[in-house]
């Protein structure tokens, strides 16, 4: 194989890898449907369920965490974590898709999106 053909195949291989990565991103990122509610747990015990359709601010776990729901999205606006100062818990960002989760390990609190319509993409067969 001459040098030009080798170079062409390198470009084809790189292009194929980029295309595959883009497709995986689309399926993994956009494949989850919007959820309808969040389940809040401390350890393994469920302490609350809140609809994503109802805006509000909810004080959780005896006041150690504050969850905000607005426009169908949920996020932690305050956390009084003993080790991290709450930064890790509040920097998760907004969640709204099935299976997305906010985890506050120091306070043993999780907020998980559930329910809603699934868009039919099943990645595990």
C-alpha positions in Angstrom: 0.0 0.0 0.0 1.4 3.4 -0.9 1.5 6.2 1.6 -1.5 8.1 0.2 -3.8 5.1 0.5 -2.6 4.5 4.1 -3.4 8.1 4.9 -6.8 7.8 3.4 -7.6 4.7 5.5 -6.5 6.6 8.6 -9.0 9.4 7.9 -11.7 6.8 7.2 -11.0 5.0 10.5 -11.0 8.3 12.5 -14.2 9.4 10.8 -15.9 6.1 11.6 -14.8 6.3 15.3 -16.2 9.9 15.5 -19.5 8.9 13.9 -19.8 5.9 16.3 -19.1 8.2 19.3 -21.7 10.7 18.1 -24.3 8.0 17.7 -23.6 6.6 21.1 -23.9 10.1 22.6 -27.3 10.6 20.9 -28.7 7.3 22.1 -27.4 7.5 25.7 -28.1 11.2 26.2 -31.3 11.7 24.3 -32.7 8.2 24.8 -34.3 8.8 28.1 -37.8 10.1 28.3 -38.9 12.9 30.6 -39.9 11.8 34.0 -43.0 12.7 35.9 -41.8 12.7 39.5 -38.8 12.5 41.8 -38.4 10.0 44.6 -36.3 11.2 47.6 -34.6 8.6 49.8 -32.3 8.8 52.8 -30.3 5.6 52.8 -32.8 3.0 51.6 -35.9 4.6 53.1 -38.2 6.7 50.9 -39.0 10.0 52.5 -40.9 11.7 49.8 -42.2 11.8 46.2 -42.7 15.1 44.4 -44.3 15.8 41.0 -42.2 17.5 38.4 -45.4 19.2 37.2 -45.7 21.2 40.4 -43.2 24.0 41.2 -42.0 24.2 44.7 -39.2 24.3 47.2 -38.9 21.3 49.6 -36.8 21.1 52.8 -35.5 17.5 53.1 -33.8 15.3 55.6 -34.5 17.4 58.6 -33.3 20.6 56.9 -29.9 19.4 55.6 -31.0 19.6 52.0 -33.3 21.9 50.0 -34.8 20.7 46.7 -36.3 23.0 44.1 -38.7 21.9 41.3 -39.5 24.3 38.5 -40.5 24.0 34.9 -40.4 20.2 35.1 -36.8 20.0 36.4 -35.5 19.3 39.9 -32.2 20.4 41.5 -30.6 20.9 44.9 -30.4 24.5 45.9 -28.9 24.0 49.4 -27.1 21.3 51.2 -25.5 21.2 54.6 -23.0 18.5 54.0 -20.6 18.0 56.9 -17.5 17.2 54.8 -18.0 19.1 51.5 -19.9 22.2 52.6 -22.7 21.3 50.2 -20.8 22.1 47.0 -20.9 18.6 45.6 -24.7 18.2 46.2 -25.7 21.5 44.7 -23.4 21.3 41.6 -25.3 18.2 40.2 -27.4 20.5 38.0 -31.0 20.1 36.9 -32.5 16.6 36.4 -35.7 15.7 34.5 -35.1 12.5 32.5 -36.0 9.0 33.7 -33.1 7.5 35.8 -31.2 10.8 36.4 -30.2 11.1 40.0 -28.8 13.6 42.5 -26.7 12.0 45.2 -25.7 13.7 48.4 -23.4 11.0 49.9 -22.5 12.8 53.2 -26.2 13.1 54.0 -27.1 9.7 52.5 -29.7 11.4 50.3 -30.7 10.6 46.7 -33.2 12.2 44.4 -34.2 10.0 41.4 -36.4 10.9 38.5 -39.0 8.2 37.7 -42.2 7.7 35.7 -43.4 9.6 32.7 -43.4 8.6 29.0 -40.6 6.4 27.7 -39.6 7.3 24.2 -39.1 3.6 23.2 -35.3 3.4 22.9 -34.1 0.4 24.7 -30.3 0.2 25.0 -30.2 -3.0 27.1 -31.6 -6.0 25.3 
